[in-house]
Amino acid sequence: MTERPLRIDGLDHLLLMVEGMERALRFYRDVLGCTVKTLLPQYGMAELSAGAQGLDLVDIAAAEGAWARPDIAGGGNLHHFCLAVSVSNEAALRAHLATHGAAIVEERLEDGRLSLYVEDPCGNQVELRFPKPGSIAPGAPIH
């Protein structure tokens, strides 16, 4: 087998199309806890940290973000993305999401791991995936 000239080390970032940067930032920064790294208004963008990965937002409602608009309405975005989360108190997380209007639209249990699906204010679906049971210490802080 021929050796590949590259090795994938991991996911660097996802770019999501949003409509309304401020409301998207309120959700990702204030509700989910992502950190804003860079604002790039000339491109209608914000670069955030989601743990070790990047999450870029581009406001397709702004003239500066027009470059990312899909050719057809509703086309070109991804179905959902998943954030691995550490959770010490599931009830507190559910209350936090409800307080911020982030309704849980689906719940799934696979391989002992709970996933909660919420939508951001722009309709992008975000999966919050809990760790495998017993993989974090009780009382560990929410990251």
C-alpha positions as CSV (number, residue, x, y, z in Angstrom):
1,M,0.0,0.0,0.0
2,T,1.3,3.4,-0.9
3,E,1.8,5.7,2.1
4,R,-0.4,8.8,2.1
5,P,1.3,12.2,1.9
6,L,-0.9,13.4,4.8
7,R,-2.3,12.3,8.2
8,I,-5.5,13.6,9.6
9,D,-4.8,14.8,13.1
10,G,-8.4,15.7,14.0
11,L,-11.1,18.2,13.2
12,D,-9.9,21.8,13.0
13,H,-13.2,23.6,12.7
14,L,-16.7,23.6,11.4
15,L,-18.2,26.6,9.7
16,L,-21.9,27.2,10.2
17,M,-24.1,29.6,8.3
18,V,-26.3,31.7,10.7
19,E,-28.7,34.5,10.2
20,G,-28.0,37.2,12.8
21,M,-24.6,37.1,14.4
22,E,-25.5,38.6,17.7
23,R,-28.2,36.0,18.5
24,A,-25.9,33.2,17.3
25,L,-23.1,34.5,19.5
26,R,-25.5,34.7,22.5
27,F,-26.4,31.0,22.0
28,Y,-22.9,29.6,21.4
29,R,-21.1,31.9,23.8
30,D,-23.6,32.5,26.6
31,V,-25.6,29.3,26.5
32,L,-23.1,26.7,25.4
33,G,-19.9,28.4,26.7
34,C,-17.9,28.6,23.5
35,T,-15.1,31.2,23.6
36,V,-15.0,33.9,20.9
37,K,-11.4,33.9,19.5
38,T,-11.7,36.4,16.6
39,L,-14.3,38.6,15.1
40,L,-13.9,39.1,11.4
41,P,-16.7,41.6,10.4
42,Q,-15.3,42.1,6.9
43,Y,-16.3,38.5,6.2
44,G,-19.4,38.4,8.4
45,M,-17.6,35.9,10.6
46,A,-16.8,35.0,14.2
47,E,-14.3,32.3,15.1
48,L,-15.0,30.4,18.4
49,S,-13.4,27.7,20.4
50,A,-15.5,24.7,21.2
51,G,-13.1,22.8,23.5
52,A,-10.1,21.9,21.4
53,Q,-12.0,22.4,18.1
54,G,-13.0,25.5,16.2
55,L,-16.5,26.6,15.4
56,D,-16.8,29.4,12.8
57,L,-20.0,31.3,12.3
58,V,-20.8,33.3,9.1
59,D,-23.8,35.6,9.1
60,I,-25.4,34.9,5.6
61,A,-28.0,37.7,6.4
62,A,-25.2,40.3,6.3
63,A,-23.8,41.6,3.1
64,E,-20.3,40.7,4.3
65,G,-21.3,37.1,4.7
66,A,-23.0,36.8,1.3
67,W,-20.0,34.8,0.0
68,A,-21.2,31.8,2.1
69,R,-24.9,31.8,1.0
70,P,-26.0,28.6,-0.6
71,D,-27.3,28.6,-4.2
72,I,-30.6,27.3,-3.0
73,A,-32.6,28.2,0.1
74,G,-31.9,25.8,2.9
75,G,-29.0,24.2,1.0
76,G,-25.4,23.8,1.9
77,N,-25.5,23.6,5.7
78,L,-24.9,20.4,7.6
79,H,-27.6,18.3,9.3
80,H,-26.1,18.7,12.8
81,F,-22.9,18.7,14.6
82,C,-22.0,17.1,17.9
83,L,-20.2,18.7,20.9
84,A,-18.7,16.3,23.5
85,V,-19.7,17.7,26.9
86,S,-18.8,17.0,30.5
87,V,-21.8,17.1,32.7
88,S,-21.8,16.8,36.5
89,N,-25.5,17.6,36.9
90,E,-27.9,16.6,34.2
91,A,-30.9,18.3,35.8
92,A,-28.9,21.5,36.1
93,L,-28.0,21.3,32.4
94,R,-31.6,20.8,31.4
95,A,-32.7,23.7,33.5
96,H,-29.9,25.9,32.0
97,L,-31.0,25.1,28.5
98,A,-34.7,25.7,29.3
99,T,-33.8,29.0,30.9
100,H,-32.1,30.1,27.7
101,G,-34.9,28.9,25.5
102,A,-32.9,26.1,24.0
103,A,-35.5,23.4,23.8
104,I,-34.4,19.8,23.7
105,V,-35.8,18.5,20.4
106,E,-34.6,15.0,20.6
107,E,-32.9,12.7,23.1
108,R,-31.0,9.5,22.2
109,L,-29.2,6.9,24.2
110,E,-26.5,4.9,22.3
111,D,-23.8,2.7,23.9
112,G,-24.8,4.1,27.3
113,R,-24.1,7.7,26.2
114,L,-26.9,10.2,26.3
115,S,-27.3,12.8,23.6
116,L,-29.5,15.8,23.8
117,Y,-30.3,17.7,20.6
118,V,-31.0,21.4,20.7
119,E,-31.4,24.0,17.9
120,D,-29.5,27.2,17.8
121,P,-31.5,30.4,17.1
122,C,-30.8,30.0,13.4
123,G,-32.2,26.4,13.2
124,N,-28.8,24.5,13.2
125,Q,-29.1,21.3,15.2
126,V,-26.5,20.8,17.9
127,E,-26.0,17.4,19.6
128,L,-24.7,17.6,23.1
129,R,-23.1,14.1,23.8
130,F,-22.4,13.0,27.3
131,P,-19.4,10.9,28.1
132,K,-19.7,7.2,28.7
133,P,-21.0,6.4,32.2
134,G,-18.2,6.3,34.7
135,S,-15.7,8.1,32.5
136,I,-15.7,11.3,34.5
137,A,-15.5,11.8,38.3
138,P,-18.7,12.7,40.1
139,G,-18.9,16.4,40.8
140,A,-16.6,17.2,37.8
141,P,-17.3,20.8,36.6
142,I,-19.3,21.4,33.4
143,H,-16.9,22.6,30.8
